[in-house]
Amino acid sequence: MSDKDRFKISRRQLVIGGTGVTGLATLGTLIGRSQWGADGRFVVAINQMPPGIDYSTIDFGINAAKPMLENINEALVAKNAAGDRVPGLAEWSYSPDGKMVEFRLRRDVHFHDGSPFTAEDVKFSHERLFKHGTFYRSRMRDFERVEIVDDHTVRFYFSSLANAFVRVRSLYIFSKRYHDKVGEERFSSAPVGTGPYRLVDYRPFEHADLDAFEGYWGGAPQVKRVRLAFVQEDMTRVAMLRSGEADMIMAAPFPMVPSLEEAGFVRAQADMHPTFSLRFQLANKSTPWADRRVRLALAHAIDAESIRNGLFGGIPKRYAGFAPGEPGYNPDIKPFSYDPDLSRRLLAEAGYANGFTLPVTYWTNSYYGIRETTEAVALYLKAIGVSCEISAIEATQGLEFVRSISKNPNVRMSMVSPAIFASYGDPVEAMRQAYSGLTPYSWYNDDTFDDAVRGALAAKDDADQAHYLKLAARRLHEDVPTIPLWNNVAVYMMRRGVEYRPMGRDIPSLSLENIDLVAT
């Protein structure tokens, strides 16, 4: 298949691999024999509540917005079911020196208000995100300028390799014409995008109603009317599914999955970011955990395998670093063994035979299992004489909190948090953003590690990149600035007659166009 023909494949085919589902029933038939509520809408109870609905101005808390807003707004670069990058709103190619990337835009794309998608929208979206988005700016390393070649061609120039810009898929598209027509207030309160769904009603803390966009370039989705119910309490989502108040739920609590399957509900799951970890603030050199021996002692004191199996039914995965199949995965790097006797010897060697107090913060209202993991960690550490002072922080404030204390030499802090590591969309960005001294979010500063990250950033081929990623992962494992505990698996549960294909290697998402309604 030529590149030109491949580009004509719809986004839906790219995401689900071009396969179809046999035995599709009509929407009307399924409504007739399901317990749909919300005025006949297909109801998905999700565990995240967006901090806003203008994707272009949300900075901290962006992960909580994605399950809703990625159905409305699209990026230039899309992903397939395996999490690999594929053309979305554009194809791309690089200049011979790799420092310029040219995007050739699809010509059959319209926004929800009917206006055509052009190069002006790309430039407008870039400038808006650059102004409002800390993360977007941080990912525009060495950016120099953007150039509109014609209505359907845009070039981005960098002083270093441009491939990092493509890998992170961070340029989401917004309509310049719509903004110019309705003004800032309307633009932010009633967003339009190019995605498969358009927003028709939004009630903070309650729900969002979305309708299928019949003019969608990838073909109108099958489920025409959806309600996303914002339900952060885990067991409430389960109760909604059991009662028929919801047709599908995100973030099904791991211990509840077997009983839900026994009751006839259907599971779909995918390996996802994050890697739940115990992370240490290391700018303060006077803390006990500034000593590597202490960090290693804590790593061997926690029975992470029992947490994975005993608390979560063995559903999550557990890797020492990158996951199998990822660049940088090294099977020789093994998870830390549970060895409390070794922990006590290491603490004594470091001068802390009588233990110490460790402040531990965890994120609330984000991913299932953080609180339970934090409590288990505290119990394991207590067994070797380390007392944990536990506190909580709202997930939407978590990243800003991480940034605010990252370089403070007087802070005493550790955190059980959803850390960036395995199954992240871009493993190079995972290393850079979360652990290198090159960013304001890292609690780690190590020259050897940073050199490996620089090598991965400058790599011109996959083999070279994988080599440097392995060096980075090895350094993290040896120096223990973070202790990986278990790896997230996104679990979706749904009633019979519903099929869903989640996309892996990213944060938990919700691609409504990948929901199929089937005859049962």
Secondary structure, 3 states (H helix, E strand, C coil): CCHHHHHCCCHHHHHHCCCCCCCECCHHHHHHCCCCCCCCCEEEEECCCCCCCCCCCCCCCHHHHHHHHCCCCCECEEECCCCCEEECCEEEEECCCCCEEEEEECCCCECCCCCECCHHHHHHHHHHHHHHCHHHHHCCCCEEEEEEEECCEEEEEECCCCHHHHHHCCCECCCHHHHHHHHHHHHHHCCCCCCCEEEEEEECCCEEEEEECCCCCCCCCCCCEEEEEECCCHHHHHHHHHHCCCCEECCCCHHHHHHHHHCCCEEEEEEEEEEEEEEECCCCCCCHHHCHHHHHHHHHHCCHHHHHHHHCCCCCECCCCCCCCCCCCCCCCCCCCCCHHHHHHHHHHHCCCCCEEEEEEEEECCCCCHHHHHHHHHHHHHCCCEEEEEEEEEHHHHHHHHHHHCCCCCCCCEEEEEECCCCCCCHHHHHHHHHCCCCCCCCCCCHHHHHHHHHHHHCCCHHHHHHHHHHHHHHHHHHCCEEEEEEEEEEEEECCCEEECCCCCCCCCCCHHHEEEECC
